């Protein structure tokens, strides 16, 4: 079974302005995150 890689196939869009940020002193930008490992945790109150 071949492994499919999506690396470099689509450029990420900049995060929208006006978001609420947790555990950061200021909003993050893609430029500041470039070259770093990023874990996004999406959650909701249910």
Secondary structure, 3 states (H helix, E strand, C coil): CCCCCCCCCCCCCCCCCCCCCCCCCCCCCHHHHCCCCCCCCCCCCC
